[in-house]
Amino acid sequence: MTHNLKDYDRQRHEVLKRLDLHPGLTSKELGQIYASEGYDRYVFARRLPELRDLGLAKVVGRGERNQQLWESH
């Protein structure tokens, strides 16, 4: 299976846009909010660390069960 890098870039952009609207949530919580739009927790879990590595998102805390809380940078 081949992947188009543009698809990753589009997903990153969309994840970052949604993170701006809901800072301080986990990938699971973001996925629950946006699942109906095709962005489940796994999309957020994959793209948020990529955005962190690009300097566009950061972990701002830990949840009850040590989940990472995210916001845009």
N, C-alpha and C positions, 0 to 999 in steps of 0.2 A: 504494500500500500504506500503510495507516495503522498506527501503532504505539501500543500502549497503554503509557502511562507506568508503570503498575503493573508491567508485565513487566520494564522496565528496573530498577525498584526491587527487585524480587524477585531479578533476576540480580545486582545489586550486593550485596545481602545475602548471597547464596549464595557469591559470589566472595570477599567479605570473610571469611566463615566459613572457607572453604578456605585463604585466605591466613594466617589465624591458626594453622592446623594445620601449615603448611609455609612459614614465613618465610624470606626470603633466596633465593627461587627466581625464575626468569624466567617470563614468561607461557607460553613454550613448555614449560618443565618442568612447570608447574602443569597445563597442558593435557594433557600426556602422562599425568599421574597421574589426572586426572578425565575423560578423554575418554569412558570407558564410562558416565559419568553425564550425558553431554550437554554438558559444559563443555570444549570444545576450546580450543586456544591462542588462537583469534580472539575468543572470549568474554572470556578474561582480558585480551587485548590491548586490547579496547574498554573494558572496565569498570575496569581498574586506573587508567588516567589520570583517569577520572571520579571514582573514589574518592579519588585524590590531590587533585583540585580541590576536593573536599568536605572535605578535611582528615582523611580516614579511612585513607589509605595513603600510603606514601612510598617513594621509591627510596633504597636503602641502599648501593648499590654498582654495579659494572659487572662483567659476566662476561668470559670470554676474548675474545669477539668483540664487545665493547662493548654486550652486552645489559643491560638494566636488571634489577637484583635488587630485589625488592619485599618489604615487610613492612607490617603494619597499623600505624597511628599511635596 
